[in-house]
Amino acid sequence: MAEPPSGVQREFPLARLTTIRTGGAGEYFARPRSIAALERLLAWAAQERLEVGVVGSGSNLLVADEGVRGLVLKLDGELSTIELDGIAGDRLLCGGGARLPAVSAAAARAGLSGIEFGVNIPGTVGGAVRMNANAYGGSLAEVLEWVEVVSGAGTERRTAPQLGFEYRHSNLRCGEVVARARFRLTPAPQEQVKATLALLRERRREAQPSGIKTFGSTFKNPDDPRAEGLSAGQLLDAAGCRGLRVGGARFSDKHANFVENEGAASTADVIALMAAGRERVRERFGVALEPEVQTLGAVALPADWRSR
Ligand SMILES: Cc1cc2nc3c(=O)[nH]c(=O)nc-3n(C[C@H](O)[C@H](O)[C@H](O)COP(=O)(O)OP(=O)(O)OC[C@H]3O[C@@H](n4cnc5c(N)ncnc54)[C@H](O)[C@@H]3O)c2cc1C
């Protein structure tokens, strides 16, 4: 095997890089700080035929308890900055590792509107693009101008329409890393944008549990007439899943689509809890919920779960 590029660590514990705090170690782990460093790492991984995984804020991610084979990356340095770009003063250039609430706050300070919805999404720009994250009617596709995607084959720029956005889905493939993104926003009075952020934070505080170890929505809202318009959380609630527990994992009392790690949960506990909740919803409503949470490593999912 060729010598790994500098900075690559072995058997790096990944649980603390996720918000649910479960899972094992990454076989190889690195924090690239520039596009050049990222390209070197991906070229090395391609040469060694290593699978590549990316962790953003780990806010919608389940890591396998047995750990992750291959190379796991977390973007840092230049790949997590936020700056004004272009001569018109309405563009924000962000590293894929920049945190979305920080992007929303930076936009507000610059008197730019359009990405307020990011204030409550505790993920990174790269994770948000991969997941097509949104909230309260905001839409990434409307404000995203382009992304720079790095893979073993090099770096290319893709526009928002080229990313195949659907509900919680983009067409980014495994091993394709969103290194940078540029947003095109609309000038607006600073105080107005800041007031919107405060309002959205308040709405979120009322609706969702805070201060718990969770990865946010567990299942996607179903597109199934048998759900009669109910969200995944409402279906789980009606099927009696609020507070349901497996090992150290339980469905939150405040929001049934949120799994909480009570302290010592494993990823296997979370999957078993998800399976139990999904089964209850299927029995009661005939609806097969599809996981929203993403996995890293060989997480054993029941065979009939559809997840892209
Ligand atoms: C309390 C809470 C509230 C939440 N509210 C919302 C909400 O309102 N709306 C919403 O949409 N989501 C919400 N989420 C879920 C989550 O924050 C989003 O899905 C977010 O976009 C995930 O970003 P991340 O950086 O944490 O990605 P991770 O969870 O680290 O990873 C998710 C996926 O993205 C991939 N990925 C990460 N970074 C990159 C990159 N740079 N390039 C390529 N792929 C990458 C990972 O490999 C993985 O497949 C919430 C989560 C929590 C914990």
The ligand as an SDF file (V2000), in Angstrom:
LIG
                    3D

 53 58  0  0  0  0  0  0  0  0999 V2000
  -32.1250   18.8270   15.9410 C   0  0  0  0  0  0  0  0  0  0  0  0
  -32.0760   18.5890   14.4480 C   0  0  0  0  0  0  0  0  0  0  0  0
  -32.9140   19.3080   13.6200 C   0  0  0  0  0  0  0  0  0  0  0  0
  -32.8790   19.1050   12.2380 C   0  0  0  0  0  0  0  0  0  0  0  0
  -33.7220   19.8330   11.4370 N   0  0  0  0  0  0  0  0  0  0  0  0
  -33.6770   19.6670   10.0980 C   0  0  0  0  0  0  0  0  0  0  0  0
  -34.5350   20.4340    9.2400 C   0  0  0  0  0  0  0  0  0  0  0  0
  -35.2900   21.2850    9.6760 O   0  0  0  0  0  0  0  0  0  0  0  0
  -34.4720   20.2240    7.9010 N   0  0  0  0  0  0  0  0  0  0  0  0
  -33.6330   19.2880    7.3600 C   0  0  0  0  0  0  0  0  0  0  0  0
  -33.6120   19.1430    6.1410 O   0  0  0  0  0  0  0  0  0  0  0  0
  -32.8110   18.5420    8.1510 N   0  0  0  0  0  0  0  0  0  0  0  0
  -32.8150   18.7050    9.4940 C   0  0  0  0  0  0  0  0  0  0  0  0
  -31.9850   17.9610   10.2880 N   0  0  0  0  0  0  0  0  0  0  0  0
  -31.1300   16.9290    9.6860 C   0  0  0  0  0  0  0  0  0  0  0  0
  -29.7350   17.3870    9.2850 C   0  0  0  0  0  0  0  0  0  0  0  0
  -29.3260   18.5310   10.0210 O   0  0  0  0  0  0  0  0  0  0  0  0
  -29.6650   17.6780    7.7720 C   0  0  0  0  0  0  0  0  0  0  0  0
  -29.9580   16.5220    7.0180 O   0  0  0  0  0  0  0  0  0  0  0  0
  -28.2890   18.1980    7.3680 C   0  0  0  0  0  0  0  0  0  0  0  0
  -28.3410   18.6310    6.0280 O   0  0  0  0  0  0  0  0  0  0  0  0
  -27.1910   17.1520    7.4780 C   0  0  0  0  0  0  0  0  0  0  0  0
  -25.9460   17.7940    7.3070 O   0  0  0  0  0  0  0  0  0  0  0  0
  -24.6280   17.2490    8.0060 P   0  0  0  0  0  0  0  0  0  0  0  0
  -23.5230   18.1300    7.6280 O   0  0  0  0  0  0  0  0  0  0  0  0
  -24.8650   17.0520    9.4660 O   0  0  0  0  0  0  0  0  0  0  0  0
  -24.4850   15.8570    7.2820 O   0  0  0  0  0  0  0  0  0  0  0  0
  -24.1440   14.4590    7.9560 P   0  0  0  0  0  0  0  0  0  0  0  0
  -25.2560   14.0520    8.8710 O   0  0  0  0  0  0  0  0  0  0  0  0
  -22.7760   14.4810    8.4890 O   0  0  0  0  0  0  0  0  0  0  0  0
  -24.2140   13.5330    6.6680 O   0  0  0  0  0  0  0  0  0  0  0  0
  -25.4360   13.3160    5.9620 C   0  0  0  0  0  0  0  0  0  0  0  0
  -25.1030   12.7930    4.5640 C   0  0  0  0  0  0  0  0  0  0  0  0
  -24.4540   13.8410    3.8330 O   0  0  0  0  0  0  0  0  0  0  0  0
  -23.1760   13.3980    3.3860 C   0  0  0  0  0  0  0  0  0  0  0  0
  -22.2690   14.5480    3.4190 N   0  0  0  0  0  0  0  0  0  0  0  0
  -21.9200   15.3220    4.4630 C   0  0  0  0  0  0  0  0  0  0  0  0
  -21.0640   16.2920    4.0690 N   0  0  0  0  0  0  0  0  0  0  0  0
  -20.8560   16.1170    2.7550 C   0  0  0  0  0  0  0  0  0  0  0  0
  -20.0610   16.7760    1.7750 C   0  0  0  0  0  0  0  0  0  0  0  0
  -19.2960   17.8460    2.0760 N   0  0  0  0  0  0  0  0  0  0  0  0
  -20.0870   16.3070    0.5060 N   0  0  0  0  0  0  0  0  0  0  0  0
  -20.8360   15.2470    0.1770 C   0  0  0  0  0  0  0  0  0  0  0  0
  -21.6040   14.5710    1.0500 N   0  0  0  0  0  0  0  0  0  0  0  0
  -21.6230   14.9930    2.3340 C   0  0  0  0  0  0  0  0  0  0  0  0
  -22.7770   12.3040    4.3630 C   0  0  0  0  0  0  0  0  0  0  0  0
  -21.8000   11.4420    3.7970 O   0  0  0  0  0  0  0  0  0  0  0  0
  -24.1210   11.6350    4.5880 C   0  0  0  0  0  0  0  0  0  0  0  0
  -24.4550   10.7730    3.5210 O   0  0  0  0  0  0  0  0  0  0  0  0
  -31.9990   18.1520   11.6830 C   0  0  0  0  0  0  0  0  0  0  0  0
  -31.1290   17.4380   12.5280 C   0  0  0  0  0  0  0  0  0  0  0  0
  -31.1600   17.6550   13.9030 C   0  0  0  0  0  0  0  0  0  0  0  0
  -30.1950   16.9060   14.7790 C   0  0  0  0  0  0  0  0  0  0  0  0
  1  2  1  0
  2  3  1  0
  2 52  2  0
  3  4  2  0
  4  5  1  0
  4 50  1  0
  5  6  2  0
  6  7  1  0
  6 13  1  0
  7  8  2  0
  7  9  1  0
  9 10  1  0
 10 11  2  0
 10 12  1  0
 12 13  2  0
 13 14  1  0
 14 15  1  0
 14 50  1  0
 15 16  1  0
 16 17  1  0
 16 18  1  0
 18 19  1  0
 18 20  1  0
 20 21  1  0
 20 22  1  0
 22 23  1  0
 23 24  1  0
 24 25  2  0
 24 26  1  0
 24 27  1  0
 27 28  1  0
 28 29  2  0
 28 30  1  0
 28 31  1  0
 31 32  1  0
 32 33  1  0
 33 34  1  0
 33 48  1  0
 34 35  1  0
 35 36  1  0
 35 46  1  0
 36 37  1  0
 36 45  1  0
 37 38  2  0
 38 39  1  0
 39 40  1  0
 39 45  2  0
 40 41  1  0
 40 42  2  0
 42 43  1  0
 43 44  2  0
 44 45  1  0
 46 47  1  0
 46 48  1  0
 48 49  1  0
 50 51  2  0
 51 52  1  0
 52 53  1  0
M  END
$$$$
